[in-house]
Amino acid sequence: MIYFPHLSELGSAVLPLLLVVGATLLLSLFVRPTNNLHRTLIFAVSIVLALRYVWWRATETLAPLGLTWDMAASWSLFVIEMMALVGSLSSFVLMSRVKLRSVEADEHAGWWGKDEPRVGILIATYNEELDILERSIVGAKSLRHANKEVIVLDDSRRDWLRDYCLSQNVRYMRRPDNKGAKAGNINHALDRLAEDPVPPDFVAVLDADFVPHRGFISRSLALFHDTAVGLVQTPQHFFNADPIQHNLGISRSYPDEQRFFFDYMQPSRDAWDIAFCCGTSSIVRWSALREIGGLSTESVTEDFLLTLVLQEHGWRTVYLAEPLTEGLAPEGLKEYVTQRARWCLGLMQIARSSLGPLGRNNLRLRDRWSVIDSVLFWTTSFSFRIASVIYPLLYWYFNIIVVNARLEDVLVYFGCYIAWTMLTMRVLAPGMIVPILQDVGQLIGAFPITRAAFTGLLRPKGHPFSVTAKGGDRTKVVIQWQMMAPFAVLLGLTVLGLFLGILSDRFAFNDAGDGKWVIIFWTIYNVFVLAVTCLACVELPRRERHVADQPERAIFVTEEGDIRRQWIASLALDVVRLRGRIYPVGTRGRLRIKEVGDVEAYVIAQTADGTRLHLLPDEKQREALFLRFYADGDEPGIGRARSSLLIKDIARRLSAGS
């Protein structure tokens, strides 16, 4: 640390931290997030500060070698932290580039001329109910691309779904078994399509709970002007809040957990030519699929593996960062964590497969790096999050010093590194990184995901495919006690240890020196993280909700002949809230909604500024509402955190729970 003669040691430590903060604040004035030179320089500084921090941690903060508990705790935490930091350094290199392809899609729109390519739209389904499936089917039928065929792949062999597909004039397929899970289902469909007189030129894949926007096919096909492109992936955004957003009451002010990956990581991966397939919302060239023999069933994440197989055969995967589909995020915490644990397990299976980074294959060095980067994320990020809430307890209860550091050094080395990283990310990925909430998002699934990571590495075969349940009854408050239990125990131990250390001389260990300040701050931060994690385990009731971005007029005509223009405050498939005249409960009539028509309705409740109506749409009106809600091209969800609104939402949630 550099000392300044006219400043105290603490002042000398704060000064470089202030310089870093000032420098990052100035960056927003001249840095362009799409300029790769600017990004490279920013992340080069991040890497230098990270390595500087590593040197300090390794040379000044570790317990001396010896058979002591201090040494065991100090060095084990250091190893876990350094592995996580290696993952961060890999991410810094990845994010030093970015590639956005919207201009390319504009320039090559309609490259096929008058003869549109034939596209088969595969909707794979296993156990989804009709209210989920009909959104996807209606949306697929409404795509602007004319030369298409919608095909529903039913792996549960349901007669009612076969009949519904017949009524919708879409093709229905089933197979005699479920071998190979989703990949096997799609492969069966590919074999049947190959028998058609005219097979498709391209195949689009949609999960049963995803609805395409009208331009999904035409925009994605534009990138196939390059004959080397085998697959185009588009983002996966969601029209409902994920469990963390919903349970914390921040769905209107904080983005969903996957937004950072699809809006920022995938475009950066694409710049390195290592974007990968994520399953739904993708389109694959038919000839490429037939060349590789369909989807591999070697992993439960067949989508990532598809990219590697395509690359090994010379086919590229590219990414179009435009919201062209929207889907249903897992609504329950169990389903949310199960889905991510499956992704983790599948990635570990890929790492151990013939297409892993150490396998004998024809993959490029960067493709191997792509897999290694993903392995580092799943194996280190979540295990480090667990360690972060456990290791401070060793000090409070056993006087084991895990980080022996002076406060001034922490500010100079760790403070400068973390301040630069966090504040520059506000420039390059604004509103994506929010302390505490980001930690909660990782911690809530850390135990099962870490278990899946190491299980997959050590025993990659013999794991069944776990389907993510969607829909179901979400009308009641449900406390996930089993998920909450470890966090509640850790929260109790953390709070108790902190109070004992403050109030009792017996627990007020002073031999940690200035390092005790580090432990105190670390512990207080963990209290907030663990408390919010416990709160997120309380699942709140849900209801379908669609609120127009702009006020919209509607006309309500009662059976008595009263005609009034009203404002639509919120609109769902079966309920609408109107602002305007207040009608008596039970009043019946018709509500004229733009692009839907005159919908039969009756008043079910009065509000302070209007009425709430129950809608009774016919089949065509119901389909029109689906298209209004999901297929008209508006970007769903929240793209970035909104600070002032986020604070209000959290305060409202805390007051509601008190």
C-alpha positions as CSV (number, residue, x, y, z in Angstrom):
1,M,0.0,0.0,0.0
2,I,1.2,3.5,-0.9
3,Y,1.3,5.9,2.1
4,F,0.6,9.6,1.7
5,P,2.5,11.8,4.2
6,H,-0.4,14.1,5.0
7,L,-3.0,11.4,5.4
8,S,-3.5,8.7,8.0
9,E,-3.2,5.0,7.1
10,L,-7.0,4.8,6.6
11,G,-6.9,8.0,4.5
12,S,-4.1,6.6,2.4
13,A,-6.3,3.5,1.8
14,V,-9.4,5.4,1.0
15,L,-7.8,7.7,-1.6
16,P,-7.1,5.0,-4.3
17,L,-10.6,3.7,-3.7
18,L,-12.0,7.1,-4.4
19,L,-9.8,7.5,-7.5
20,V,-11.2,4.2,-8.8
21,V,-14.8,5.2,-8.1
22,G,-14.2,8.6,-9.8
23,A,-12.6,7.0,-12.9
24,T,-15.5,4.6,-13.3
25,L,-18.0,7.4,-13.0
26,L,-16.2,9.3,-15.8
27,L,-16.3,6.2,-18.1
28,S,-20.0,6.6,-18.8
29,L,-19.2,9.9,-20.5
30,F,-17.1,8.4,-23.3
31,V,-17.4,4.6,-23.2
32,R,-19.6,2.9,-25.8
33,P,-20.7,-0.5,-24.7
34,T,-20.7,-1.8,-28.3
35,N,-17.1,-0.7,-28.9
36,N,-14.9,-3.7,-28.5
37,L,-11.7,-1.7,-27.9
38,H,-13.4,0.2,-25.0
39,R,-14.6,-3.1,-23.6
40,T,-11.2,-4.7,-23.9
41,L,-9.5,-1.9,-22.0
42,I,-12.1,-1.9,-19.2
43,F,-11.8,-5.6,-18.7
44,A,-8.0,-5.5,-18.9
45,V,-8.0,-3.2,-15.9
46,S,-10.4,-5.6,-14.2
47,I,-8.0,-8.5,-14.8
48,V,-5.1,-6.5,-13.5
49,L,-6.9,-5.5,-10.3
50,A,-8.1,-9.1,-9.8
51,L,-4.5,-10.4,-10.1
52,R,-3.3,-7.7,-7.8
53,Y,-6.0,-8.8,-5.3
54,V,-4.9,-12.5,-5.7
55,W,-1.3,-11.6,-4.9
56,W,-2.3,-9.8,-1.8
57,R,-4.6,-12.6,-0.6
58,A,-1.9,-15.2,-1.3
59,T,1.0,-13.3,0.4
60,E,-0.5,-11.4,3.3
61,T,-3.9,-12.9,4.4
62,L,-3.3,-16.6,4.9
63,A,-2.5,-18.4,8.1
64,P,1.0,-19.9,8.4
65,L,1.5,-23.4,7.3
66,G,1.0,-26.0,10.0
67,L,-1.4,-28.5,11.5
68,T,-3.9,-25.8,12.8
69,W,-7.5,-25.1,12.3
70,D,-6.6,-21.6,11.2
71,M,-4.5,-22.9,8.4
72,A,-7.2,-25.4,7.3
73,A,-9.9,-22.8,7.2
74,S,-7.8,-20.0,5.7
75,W,-6.4,-22.1,2.9
76,S,-9.6,-23.9,2.0
77,L,-11.5,-20.7,1.7
78,F,-8.6,-19.3,-0.4
79,V,-8.8,-22.3,-2.8
80,I,-12.6,-22.0,-3.2
81,E,-12.4,-18.2,-3.7
82,M,-9.6,-18.5,-6.3
83,M,-11.5,-21.1,-8.3
84,A,-14.4,-18.7,-8.4
85,L,-12.1,-15.9,-9.4
86,V,-10.8,-18.0,-12.3
87,G,-14.3,-18.3,-13.5
88,S,-14.7,-14.5,-13.2
89,L,-11.5,-13.9,-15.2
90,S,-12.8,-16.2,-17.9
91,S,-16.0,-14.1,-18.0
92,F,-14.0,-10.9,-18.2
93,V,-12.3,-12.2,-21.3
94,L,-15.6,-13.3,-22.8
95,M,-17.2,-10.0,-22.2
96,S,-14.3,-8.0,-23.7
97,R,-16.1,-8.4,-27.0
98,V,-19.7,-8.1,-28.2
99,K,-21.6,-8.8,-31.4
100,L,-25.1,-7.6,-32.3
101,R,-26.6,-8.9,-35.5
102,S,-29.8,-6.8,-35.9
103,V,-28.2,-4.8,-38.7
104,E,-27.1,-8.0,-40.4
105,A,-30.7,-9.3,-40.2
106,D,-32.0,-6.1,-41.7
107,E,-29.5,-6.2,-44.6
108,H,-30.3,-9.9,-45.5
109,A,-34.0,-10.0,-44.9
110,G,-35.7,-12.0,-47.6
111,W,-32.5,-13.3,-49.0
112,W,-34.4,-16.3,-50.4
113,G,-36.4,-14.2,-52.9
114,K,-39.9,-15.2,-53.9
115,D,-39.8,-18.8,-52.8
116,E,-40.0,-18.8,-49.0
117,P,-38.0,-21.6,-47.3
118,R,-40.2,-24.3,-45.8
119,V,-40.1,-24.3,-42.0
120,G,-41.2,-27.0,-39.6
121,I,-42.1,-25.6,-36.2
122,L,-41.7,-28.3,-33.5
123,I,-43.5,-27.9,-30.2
124,A,-42.3,-30.6,-27.9
125,T,-44.7,-31.4,-25.0
126,Y,-44.8,-33.9,-22.1
127,N,-47.2,-32.9,-19.3
128,E,-48.4,-29.4,-20.1
129,E,-52.0,-28.5,-19.8
130,L,-54.2,-27.1,-22.6
131,D,-54.1,-23.5,-21.2
132,I,-50.3,-23.6,-21.7
133,L,-50.2,-25.4,-25.0
134,E,-52.9,-23.4,-26.8
135,R,-50.8,-20.2,-26.3
136,S,-47.9,-21.8,-28.1
137,I,-50.0,-23.4,-30.9
138,V,-52.0,-20.2,-31.6
139,G,-48.8,-18.1,-31.6
140,A,-47.0,-20.5,-34.0
141,K,-50.0,-20.5,-36.4
142,S,-50.0,-16.7,-36.5
143,L,-46.3,-16.3,-37.6
144,R,-45.9,-14.0,-40.6
145,H,-43.8,-16.6,-42.5
146,A,-46.4,-18.3,-44.7
147,N,-44.5,-21.5,-45.8
148,K,-44.6,-23.3,-42.4
149,E,-46.1,-26.3,-40.7
150,V,-46.8,-26.5,-37.0
151,I,-46.1,-29.9,-35.5
152,V,-47.0,-30.8,-31.9
153,L,-44.8,-33.6,-30.5
154,D,-46.7,-35.3,-27.7
155,D,-44.6,-37.5,-25.5
156,S,-47.5,-38.4,-23.2
157,R,-49.8,-39.7,-26.0
158,R,-52.9,-37.7,-25.0
159,D,-56.0,-38.2,-27.1
160,W,-57.5,-34.9,-26.1
161,L,-54.4,-33.1,-27.4
162,R,-54.6,-35.0,-30.7
163,D,-58.2,-33.9,-31.0
164,Y,-57.3,-30.3,-30.2
165,C,-54.5,-30.3,-32.8
166,L,-57.0,-31.6,-35.4
167,S,-59.4,-28.7,-34.5
168,Q,-56.5,-26.2,-34.9
169,N,-55.4,-27.8,-38.2
170,V,-51.9,-28.5,-36.9
171,R,-49.9,-31.7,-37.3
172,Y,-49.8,-34.1,-34.3
173,M,-47.1,-36.7,-33.6
174,R,-46.6,-39.3,-30.9
175,R,-44.2,-42.2,-30.4
176,P,-44.6,-45.5,-28.7
177,D,-42.0,-44.8,-25.9
178,N,-40.1,-41.9,-24.2
179,K,-36.6,-43.1,-25.0
180,G,-34.1,-40.2,-25.1
181,A,-36.6,-37.8,-23.4
182,K,-36.9,-34.5,-25.2
183,A,-34.1,-35.1,-27.6
184,G,-35.5,-38.5,-28.5
185,N,-38.9,-36.9,-29.1
186,I,-37.5,-34.4,-31.5
187,N,-35.4,-37.1,-33.3
188,H,-38.5,-39.2,-33.8
189,A,-40.2,-36.1,-35.4
190,L,-37.2,-35.5,-37.6
191,D,-37.3,-39.0,-38.9
192,R,-41.0,-38.7,-39.8
193,L,-40.4,-35.4,-41.5
194,A,-37.6,-37.0,-43.6
195,E,-40.3,-39.3,-45.0
196,D,-42.4,-36.4,-46.2
197,P,-42.5,-35.7,-50.0
198,V,-41.1,-32.3,-49.3
199,P,-39.1,-32.1,-46.0
200,P,-38.6,-28.7,-44.4
201,D,-35.6,-26.5,-45.2
202,F,-35.3,-25.3,-41.6
203,V,-36.7,-26.6,-38.2
204,A,-37.8,-24.2,-35.4
205,V,-37.9,-25.6,-31.9
206,L,-40.3,-24.2,-29.3
207,D,-40.9,-25.4,-25.8
208,A,-44.6,-26.0,-25.0
209,D,-44.7,-22.9,-22.8
210,F,-43.1,-20.5,-25.3
211,V,-45.0,-18.3,-27.7
212,P,-43.3,-16.9,-30.8
213,H,-43.7,-13.3,-31.8
214,R,-45.0,-12.8,-35.4
215,G,-41.6,-12.0,-36.8
216,F,-39.7,-14.9,-35.1
217,I,-39.2,-17.0,-38.3
218,S,-38.5,-14.2,-40.8
219,R,-36.0,-12.3,-38.6
220,S,-34.1,-15.5,-37.6
221,L,-34.0,-16.9,-41.2
222,A,-32.2,-13.7,-42.3
223,L,-29.0,-14.9,-40.6
224,F,-29.0,-18.1,-42.6
225,H,-27.8,-16.1,-45.6
226,D,-24.4,-17.4,-44.5
227,T,-24.3,-20.9,-45.7
228,A,-22.0,-21.9,-42.9
229,V,-24.6,-21.1,-40.2
230,G,-26.3,-24.2,-38.9
231,L,-28.3,-22.7,-36.0
232,V,-29.7,-19.4,-35.0
233,Q,-30.5,-18.9,-31.3
234,T,-32.7,-16.0,-30.0
235,P,-33.3,-14.9,-26.4
236,Q,-35.6,-16.5,-23.9
237,H,-37.6,-13.9,-22.1
238,F,-40.6,-14.4,-19.9
239,F,-44.1,-12.9,-19.6
240,N,-44.3,-13.9,-15.9
241,A,-42.0,-13.2,-13.0
242,D,-39.6,-15.9,-11.8
243,P,-40.0,-17.1,-8.2
244,I,-37.4,-14.7,-6.8
245,Q,-38.9,-11.7,-8.5
246,H,-42.4,-12.7,-7.5
247,N,-41.8,-13.7,-3.9
248,L,-39.8,-10.6,-3.2
249,G,-42.4,-8.4,-4.9
250,I,-39.8,-6.9,-7.3
251,S,-41.2,-8.2,-10.7
252,R,-41.7,-4.6,-12.0
253,S,-38.3,-3.3,-10.9
254,Y,-35.7,-6.1,-11.1
255,P,-34.9,-8.3,-14.1
256,D,-35.3,-12.1,-14.2
257,E,-32.3,-14.2,-13.4
258,Q,-31.7,-15.2,-17.0
259,R,-31.8,-11.7,-18.5
260,F,-28.1,-11.0,-18.0
261,F,-27.1,-14.2,-19.8
262,F,-29.4,-13.7,-22.8
263,D,-28.9,-9.9,-23.2
264,Y,-25.2,-9.7,-22.4
265,M,-23.3,-13.0,-22.2
266,Q,-24.7,-14.6,-25.4
267,P,-23.8,-11.6,-27.6
268,S,-20.3,-11.6,-26.1
269,R,-20.0,-15.4,-26.7
270,D,-21.2,-14.7,-30.3
271,A,-18.4,-12.3,-30.8
272,W,-16.0,-15.2,-30.0
273,D,-18.1,-17.5,-32.2
274,I,-19.0,-19.7,-29.3
275,A,-22.7,-18.8,-28.8
276,F,-24.6,-21.9,-28.0
277,C,-28.1,-23.4,-28.5
278,C,-30.4,-23.1,-25.5
279,G,-33.2,-25.3,-26.9
280,T,-36.4,-23.3,-27.4
281,S,-36.5,-20.2,-29.5
282,S,-33.9,-21.5,-32.0
283,I,-34.0,-22.5,-35.7
284,V,-31.7,-25.2,-37.2
285,R,-30.8,-25.8,-40.8
286,W,-32.4,-29.1,-41.9
287,S,-29.4,-30.3,-43.9
288,A,-27.1,-29.7,-40.8
289,L,-29.5,-31.7,-38.6
290,R,-29.6,-34.6,-41.0
291,E,-25.8,-34.6,-41.5
292,I,-25.2,-35.0,-37.7
293,G,-27.9,-37.6,-37.3
294,G,-30.2,-35.4,-35.1
295,L,-29.9,-34.5,-31.5
296,S,-27.5,-36.4,-29.2
297,T,-29.0,-38.1,-26.1
298,E,-25.7,-38.2,-24.3
299,S,-26.7,-35.3,-22.0
300,V,-29.9,-34.0,-20.4
301,T,-29.0,-30.6,-21.9
302,E,-29.2,-31.7,-25.5
303,D,-29.2,-28.1,-26.7
304,F,-25.7,-27.1,-25.6
305,L,-24.5,-30.5,-27.0
306,L,-26.1,-29.8,-30.3
307,T,-24.0,-26.7,-30.8
308,L,-20.8,-28.7,-30.1
309,V,-21.8,-31.5,-32.5
310,L,-22.7,-28.9,-35.2
311,Q,-19.4,-27.2,-34.7
312,E,-17.5,-30.4,-35.0
313,H,-19.1,-30.9,-38.4
314,G,-18.2,-27.3,-39.5
315,W,-21.6,-25.7,-38.8
316,R,-21.7,-22.4,-36.8
317,T,-24.2,-21.3,-34.2
318,V,-25.0,-17.5,-34.2
319,Y,-27.1,-15.4,-31.9
320,L,-29.8,-12.8,-32.7
321,A,-30.3,-10.6,-29.6
322,E,-33.9,-9.7,-30.4
323,P,-36.9,-10.6,-28.2
324,L,-38.7,-12.8,-30.7
325,T,-40.4,-15.3,-28.3
326,E,-41.6,-15.2,-24.7
327,G,-42.3,-18.0,-22.4
328,L,-43.5,-19.1,-19.0
329,A,-40.8,-19.1,-16.3
330,P,-41.0,-21.7,-13.5
331,E,-43.5,-20.3,-11.0
332,G,-42.5,-22.4,-8.0
333,L,-39.1,-22.4,-6.2
334,K,-38.8,-26.2,-6.4
335,E,-39.3,-26.2,-10.1
336,Y,-37.0,-23.2,-10.5
337,V,-34.1,-24.9,-8.7
338,T,-34.8,-28.3,-10.3
339,Q,-34.5,-26.7,-13.7
340,R,-31.1,-25.1,-12.9
341,A,-29.8,-28.3,-11.3
342,R,-30.7,-30.1,-14.5
343,W,-28.8,-27.6,-16.6
344,C,-25.8,-28.0,-14.3
345,L,-25.9,-31.8,-14.5
346,G,-26.2,-31.7,-18.2
347,L,-23.2,-29.4,-18.6
348,M,-21.1,-31.8,-16.4
349,Q,-22.2,-34.7,-18.6
350,I,-21.0,-32.8,-21.7
351,A,-17.7,-32.0,-20.0
352,R,-17.2,-35.7,-19.3
353,S,-18.4,-36.8,-22.8
354,S,-16.4,-37.3,-26.0
355,L,-17.1,-33.6,-26.9
356,G,-15.7,-32.4,-23.6
357,P,-12.7,-30.1,-23.4
358,L,-10.3,-33.1,-22.9
359,G,-12.0,-35.3,-25.4
360,R,-10.5,-36.5,-28.7
361,N,-12.6,-34.5,-31.1
362,N,-12.3,-31.9,-33.8
363,L,-13.5,-28.9,-31.7
364,R,-11.6,-25.7,-31.7
365,L,-9.7,-24.4,-28.7
366,R,-12.3,-21.8,-28.1
367,D,-15.1,-24.4,-28.1
368,R,-13.2,-26.2,-25.4
369,W,-12.8,-23.0,-23.5
370,S,-16.6,-22.4,-23.8
371,V,-17.3,-25.7,-22.0
372,I,-14.6,-25.0,-19.4
373,D,-16.1,-21.6,-18.7
374,S,-19.5,-23.1,-18.1
375,V,-18.0,-25.8,-15.9
376,L,-16.3,-23.1,-13.8
377,F,-19.5,-21.2,-13.4
378,W,-21.5,-24.2,-12.2
379,T,-18.8,-25.7,-9.9
380,T,-17.4,-22.6,-8.3
381,S,-20.0,-19.8,-8.2
382,F,-22.5,-21.7,-6.1
383,S,-20.0,-23.4,-3.8
384,F,-18.3,-20.1,-3.1
385,R,-21.6,-18.6,-2.2
386,I,-22.2,-21.4,0.3
387,A,-18.6,-20.9,1.7
388,S,-19.3,-17.1,2.0
389,V,-22.1,-17.6,4.6
390,I,-20.4,-20.4,6.5
391,Y,-16.8,-19.4,7.0
392,P,-17.5,-16.2,9.2
393,L,-19.2,-18.5,11.7
394,L,-15.9,-20.2,12.3
395,Y,-14.5,-17.0,13.8
396,W,-17.5,-16.2,16.0
397,Y,-17.9,-19.6,17.5
398,F,-14.4,-21.1,17.4
399,N,-12.0,-18.1,17.1
400,I,-10.7,-19.5,13.7
401,I,-9.3,-16.6,11.7
402,V,-10.1,-17.3,8.0
403,V,-8.9,-13.9,6.6
404,N,-6.0,-12.2,8.5
405,A,-6.1,-8.7,7.0
406,R,-5.9,-5.1,8.0
407,L,-8.9,-2.9,7.1
408,E,-6.7,-0.5,5.1
409,D,-5.4,-3.3,2.9
410,V,-8.9,-4.6,2.3
411,L,-9.9,-1.2,1.0
412,V,-6.8,-0.9,-1.2
413,Y,-6.9,-4.4,-2.7
414,F,-10.4,-5.8,-2.5
415,G,-12.2,-2.5,-2.4
416,C,-10.5,-1.2,-5.6
417,Y,-11.1,-4.5,-7.4
418,I,-14.8,-4.9,-6.5
419,A,-15.6,-1.1,-7.0
420,W,-14.1,-1.1,-10.5
421,T,-15.8,-4.3,-11.5
422,M,-19.3,-3.4,-10.1
423,L,-19.3,0.2,-11.4
424,T,-17.9,-0.7,-14.9
425,M,-20.6,-3.3,-15.2
426,R,-23.1,-0.5,-14.6
427,V,-21.8,1.0,-17.8
428,L,-21.6,-2.1,-19.9
429,A,-24.6,-4.0,-18.5
430,P,-26.7,-1.3,-16.7
431,G,-29.1,-2.4,-14.1
432,M,-28.0,-6.1,-14.1
433,I,-25.8,-6.4,-11.0
434,V,-27.5,-5.5,-7.7
435,P,-25.7,-6.6,-4.5
436,I,-27.6,-8.8,-2.1
437,L,-30.2,-9.7,-4.8
438,Q,-27.6,-11.2,-7.0
439,D,-26.2,-13.2,-4.1
440,V,-29.8,-14.4,-3.2
441,G,-30.3,-15.6,-6.7
442,Q,-27.3,-17.9,-6.5
443,L,-27.6,-18.9,-2.8
444,I,-31.2,-20.1,-3.0
445,G,-30.3,-23.0,-5.3
446,A,-26.7,-23.3,-4.2
447,F,-26.9,-26.6,-2.3
448,P,-28.7,-28.8,-5.0
449,I,-26.8,-27.1,-7.8
450,T,-23.4,-27.8,-6.2
451,R,-24.5,-31.4,-5.5
452,A,-25.5,-31.8,-9.2
453,A,-22.2,-30.3,-10.4
454,F,-20.0,-32.7,-8.6
455,T,-22.3,-35.6,-9.0
456,G,-22.3,-35.0,-12.8
457,L,-18.5,-34.7,-12.9
458,L,-17.9,-37.9,-10.9
459,R,-20.9,-40.0,-12.2
460,P,-22.1,-38.5,-15.5
461,K,-24.3,-41.4,-16.6
462,G,-27.5,-42.9,-15.3
463,H,-29.4,-39.7,-14.5
464,P,-33.1,-39.3,-15.6
465,F,-34.4,-36.3,-17.4
466,S,-36.3,-34.1,-15.0
467,V,-39.2,-32.2,-16.6
468,T,-39.8,-28.7,-15.3
469,A,-43.4,-28.5,-14.1
470,K,-45.4,-25.5,-15.2
471,G,-48.8,-24.1,-14.3
472,G,-50.7,-25.6,-11.5
473,D,-52.5,-24.0,-8.5
474,R,-50.7,-20.9,-7.4
475,T,-53.5,-19.2,-5.4
476,K,-52.2,-19.8,-1.9
477,V,-49.2,-18.7,0.2
478,V,-46.8,-21.6,0.3
479,I,-43.7,-21.6,2.6
480,Q,-41.0,-23.9,1.3
481,W,-39.8,-25.0,4.7
482,Q,-37.4,-27.6,3.5
483,M,-35.7,-25.1,1.2
484,M,-35.7,-22.4,3.8
485,A,-34.4,-24.6,6.7
486,P,-30.6,-24.4,6.0
487,F,-30.8,-20.6,5.3
488,A,-32.9,-20.0,8.5
489,V,-30.4,-22.0,10.6
490,L,-27.4,-20.1,9.1
491,L,-29.2,-16.8,9.6
492,G,-29.9,-17.7,13.3
493,L,-26.2,-18.7,13.8
494,T,-25.0,-15.6,12.1
495,V,-27.1,-13.2,14.1
496,L,-26.4,-15.0,17.3
497,G,-22.6,-15.1,16.7
498,L,-22.6,-11.3,15.9
499,F,-24.5,-10.4,19.1
500,L,-22.3,-12.7,21.2
501,G,-19.2,-11.1,19.7
502,I,-20.5,-7.7,20.5
503,L,-22.0,-8.3,23.9
504,S,-19.9,-10.9,25.5
505,D,-16.2,-10.6,26.4
506,R,-15.9,-14.4,26.1
507,F,-16.7,-14.3,22.4
508,A,-15.0,-10.9,21.7
509,F,-11.8,-12.3,20.3
510,N,-9.3,-9.5,19.8
511,D,-6.4,-11.5,18.4
512,A,-7.9,-11.1,14.9
513,G,-6.7,-7.5,15.1
514,D,-8.1,-5.3,12.3
515,G,-9.3,-8.4,10.6
516,K,-12.2,-8.4,13.0
517,W,-13.7,-5.4,11.1
518,V,-13.6,-7.5,8.0
519,I,-15.5,-10.3,9.7
520,I,-18.0,-7.8,11.2
521,F,-18.8,-6.3,7.8
522,W,-18.9,-9.7,6.2
523,T,-21.3,-11.0,8.8
524,I,-23.6,-8.0,8.6
525,Y,-23.8,-8.4,4.8
526,N,-24.5,-12.1,5.2
527,V,-27.4,-11.3,7.6
528,F,-29.1,-9.3,4.8
529,V,-28.4,-12.0,2.2
530,L,-29.7,-14.8,4.4
531,A,-32.8,-12.8,5.5
532,V,-33.8,-12.0,2.0
533,T,-33.2,-15.6,0.9
534,C,-35.5,-16.8,3.7
535,L,-38.1,-14.3,2.5
536,A,-37.8,-15.6,-1.1
537,C,-38.8,-19.0,0.2
538,V,-42.3,-17.7,1.0
539,E,-44.2,-18.3,-2.2
540,L,-46.9,-15.7,-2.7
541,P,-50.2,-16.3,-4.6
542,R,-50.1,-15.6,-8.4
543,R,-52.7,-14.4,-10.9
544,E,-52.5,-13.8,-14.6
545,R,-51.9,-10.2,-15.2
546,H,-51.3,-8.1,-18.3
547,V,-50.9,-4.3,-18.0
548,A,-50.8,-2.2,-21.2
549,D,-47.7,-0.1,-21.6
550,Q,-50.0,2.8,-22.6
551,P,-53.6,3.5,-21.5
552,E,-56.1,2.0,-23.9
553,R,-59.7,2.9,-24.6
554,A,-62.5,0.3,-24.7
555,I,-66.3,0.7,-25.0
556,F,-68.7,-1.1,-22.6
557,V,-72.2,-1.5,-23.8
558,T,-74.7,-2.8,-21.2
559,E,-77.8,-4.9,-21.9
560,E,-79.8,-1.9,-20.9
561,G,-78.3,0.1,-23.8
562,D,-75.9,2.3,-21.8
563,I,-72.7,3.0,-23.9
564,R,-69.6,4.3,-22.2
565,R,-66.0,4.7,-23.2
566,Q,-63.7,3.5,-20.5
567,W,-60.0,3.1,-19.8
568,I,-58.5,-0.4,-19.5
569,A,-56.3,-0.5,-16.4
570,S,-55.4,-4.2,-16.6
571,L,-56.4,-6.9,-19.0
572,A,-56.1,-10.7,-18.6
573,L,-57.7,-13.6,-20.4
574,D,-60.8,-13.7,-18.3
575,V,-60.7,-10.5,-16.2
576,V,-60.5,-6.8,-17.1
577,R,-60.3,-3.8,-14.8
578,L,-61.9,-0.6,-16.1
579,R,-61.5,3.0,-15.0
580,G,-64.6,5.2,-15.5
581,R,-68.2,4.8,-14.6
582,I,-68.9,2.4,-11.7
583,Y,-71.5,-0.2,-12.5
584,P,-73.5,-2.4,-10.1
585,V,-72.2,-5.9,-9.6
586,G,-74.0,-8.3,-12.0
587,T,-74.4,-5.8,-14.8
588,R,-74.0,-7.6,-18.1
589,G,-73.0,-6.3,-21.5
590,R,-70.3,-6.4,-24.2
591,L,-66.8,-4.9,-24.0
592,R,-65.3,-3.8,-27.3
593,I,-61.5,-4.4,-27.2
594,K,-59.1,-3.3,-29.9
595,E,-58.1,-6.2,-32.2
596,V,-60.3,-8.6,-30.3
597,G,-63.9,-7.5,-30.9
598,D,-67.1,-7.3,-28.7
599,V,-66.5,-9.7,-25.8
600,E,-69.4,-10.8,-23.6
601,A,-68.7,-9.7,-20.0
602,Y,-70.4,-9.0,-16.6
603,V,-69.4,-6.9,-13.6
604,I,-67.9,-8.9,-10.7
605,A,-66.6,-6.2,-8.4
606,Q,-66.5,-2.4,-7.9
607,T,-63.2,-0.6,-7.4
608,A,-62.4,2.9,-6.2
609,D,-62.2,4.3,-9.8
610,G,-64.2,1.8,-11.8
611,T,-65.3,-1.8,-12.1
612,R,-63.8,-5.3,-12.6
613,L,-65.4,-7.4,-15.3
614,H,-65.3,-11.1,-16.0
615,L,-64.8,-11.8,-19.7
616,L,-66.5,-14.6,-21.6
617,P,-64.6,-14.6,-25.0
618,D,-65.5,-17.1,-27.7
619,E,-62.8,-19.2,-29.3
620,K,-61.7,-16.6,-31.9
621,Q,-61.7,-13.9,-29.3
622,R,-59.6,-16.0,-27.0
623,E,-57.0,-16.6,-29.7
624,A,-57.0,-12.9,-30.4
625,L,-56.3,-12.2,-26.8
626,F,-53.4,-14.7,-26.9
627,L,-51.9,-12.8,-29.8
628,R,-52.4,-9.5,-28.1
629,F,-50.7,-10.7,-24.9
630,Y,-47.8,-12.7,-26.3
631,A,-47.2,-12.4,-30.0
632,D,-47.3,-8.7,-30.9
633,G,-43.6,-8.2,-30.5
634,D,-43.3,-6.1,-27.3
635,E,-40.4,-7.1,-25.1
636,P,-41.7,-8.9,-22.0
637,G,-40.4,-8.5,-18.5
638,I,-38.0,-6.0,-17.1
639,G,-34.7,-5.3,-19.0
640,R,-32.8,-3.7,-16.1
641,A,-33.2,-2.8,-12.4
642,R,-34.9,0.4,-11.6
643,S,-33.3,1.7,-8.5
644,S,-35.9,4.0,-7.0
645,L,-38.8,1.6,-7.8
646,L,-36.8,-1.4,-6.5
647,I,-36.4,0.3,-3.1
648,K,-40.1,1.0,-3.0
649,D,-41.0,-2.6,-4.0
650,I,-38.7,-4.1,-1.3
651,A,-40.1,-1.7,1.3
652,R,-43.7,-2.7,0.3
653,R,-42.8,-6.4,0.5
654,L,-41.2,-6.1,3.9
655,S,-44.2,-4.1,5.3
656,A,-46.6,-6.7,3.9
657,G,-44.6,-9.5,5.6
658,S,-44.4,-7.8,8.9
